[in-house]
Amino acid sequence: MSEDNFLAVADTTDIDLGQSQSVHVNGVDILICHTEEGVFAVEDLCTHAMIPLCGGEIQGNYITCPLHGAVFDLTDGSVQSPPAFEDLRTFELKIEGTMISVKNFKQE
């Protein structure tokens, strides 16, 4: 663990614009999403179907669940479209050069 409490998890060169990568940190799957407005991290678990969001379509700052089509805002995890009604958990990121680090957290 680094001195500033961030853990290196991915590299920006490995995640194309409009794509995502799932990483496992402290027992939680985190989805790192690359959008035109930046890189965001949310829990890789749809709050409706409890399946991974990895592979869901990213348009702008929104991701669509590949199973039932729930839509979430990647910037704050908020639900934008049913059938989900519970927001996604988000994670703080830091980018230095091309290295993406997630702030260390305790599992809820």
C-alpha positions as CSV (number, residue, x, y, z in Angstrom):
1,M,0.0,0.0,0.0
2,S,1.3,3.4,-0.8
3,E,2.0,6.2,1.7
4,D,-1.1,8.2,0.6
5,N,-3.5,5.2,1.0
6,F,-4.1,4.6,-2.8
7,L,-3.6,1.2,-4.4
8,A,-2.4,0.9,-8.1
9,V,-5.0,-1.1,-10.0
10,A,-4.8,-0.4,-13.7
11,D,-3.1,1.5,-16.5
12,T,-4.9,4.1,-18.7
13,T,-3.3,2.6,-21.8
14,D,-5.1,-0.7,-21.2
15,I,-8.6,0.8,-21.2
16,D,-9.8,2.3,-24.5
17,L,-12.2,5.3,-24.5
18,G,-15.7,4.0,-24.0
19,Q,-14.4,0.8,-22.4
20,S,-14.0,-0.6,-18.9
21,Q,-11.9,-3.0,-16.9
22,S,-12.9,-4.9,-13.8
23,V,-10.3,-5.2,-11.0
24,H,-10.6,-7.0,-7.6
25,V,-9.6,-4.9,-4.5
26,N,-10.2,-5.8,-0.9
27,G,-12.8,-8.4,-1.8
28,V,-14.7,-6.0,-4.1
29,D,-14.9,-6.0,-7.9
30,I,-14.4,-2.5,-9.1
31,L,-15.2,-1.4,-12.6
32,I,-12.8,1.2,-14.0
33,C,-14.5,3.1,-16.8
34,H,-12.8,5.4,-19.4
35,T,-15.1,8.2,-20.7
36,E,-14.5,11.4,-22.6
37,E,-14.8,13.3,-19.3
38,G,-12.3,11.1,-17.5
39,V,-11.9,7.8,-15.6
40,F,-14.4,6.7,-13.0
41,A,-14.7,3.7,-10.7
42,V,-17.9,2.0,-9.5
43,E,-18.7,-1.3,-8.0
44,D,-18.9,-3.9,-10.8
45,L,-22.3,-5.2,-9.6
46,C,-25.7,-4.0,-10.9
47,T,-27.8,-3.1,-7.9
48,H,-30.9,-4.7,-9.6
49,A,-29.7,-8.0,-11.0
50,M,-26.5,-8.4,-8.9
51,I,-24.5,-9.3,-12.0
52,P,-21.3,-7.6,-13.2
53,L,-21.6,-4.4,-15.2
54,C,-18.4,-5.2,-17.0
55,G,-19.2,-5.4,-20.7
56,G,-22.1,-3.0,-20.4
57,E,-22.3,-0.2,-23.0
58,I,-20.8,3.1,-22.0
59,Q,-22.2,6.2,-23.6
60,G,-21.0,9.5,-22.4
61,N,-20.8,9.1,-18.6
62,Y,-23.5,6.4,-18.4
63,I,-23.2,2.6,-18.3
64,T,-26.1,0.3,-19.2
65,C,-26.4,-3.1,-17.5
66,P,-26.0,-5.8,-20.1
67,L,-28.8,-8.0,-18.6
68,H,-31.9,-5.8,-18.0
69,G,-30.8,-2.3,-19.3
70,A,-30.6,-0.4,-16.0
71,V,-28.6,2.8,-16.6
72,F,-26.2,4.4,-14.1
73,D,-24.2,7.7,-14.0
74,L,-20.5,6.8,-13.7
75,T,-19.7,10.2,-12.1
76,D,-21.7,9.6,-9.0
77,G,-23.2,6.1,-9.3
78,S,-26.8,7.4,-9.4
79,V,-29.5,5.3,-11.1
80,Q,-30.7,7.0,-14.3
81,S,-33.2,4.3,-15.5
82,P,-35.0,1.3,-14.0
83,P,-35.3,-1.5,-13.3
84,A,-32.5,-0.6,-10.8
85,F,-33.5,1.8,-8.0
86,E,-30.4,1.6,-5.8
87,D,-27.3,3.7,-6.7
88,L,-23.9,2.1,-7.4
89,R,-21.0,2.4,-4.9
90,T,-18.3,4.7,-6.2
91,F,-14.6,4.8,-5.5
92,E,-12.1,7.6,-5.4
93,L,-9.4,7.4,-8.1
94,K,-6.0,9.1,-8.6
95,I,-4.2,9.1,-11.9
96,E,-0.4,9.7,-12.1
97,G,1.0,9.4,-15.5
98,T,-0.9,6.4,-16.9
99,M,-1.2,4.6,-13.5
100,I,-4.8,4.4,-12.1
101,S,-5.0,4.0,-8.3
102,V,-8.0,3.5,-6.2
103,K,-8.3,4.9,-2.7
104,N,-8.0,2.2,-0.1
105,F,-11.3,1.4,1.6
106,K,-12.9,-1.0,4.0
107,Q,-15.4,-3.5,2.7
108,E,-19.0,-2.5,3.6
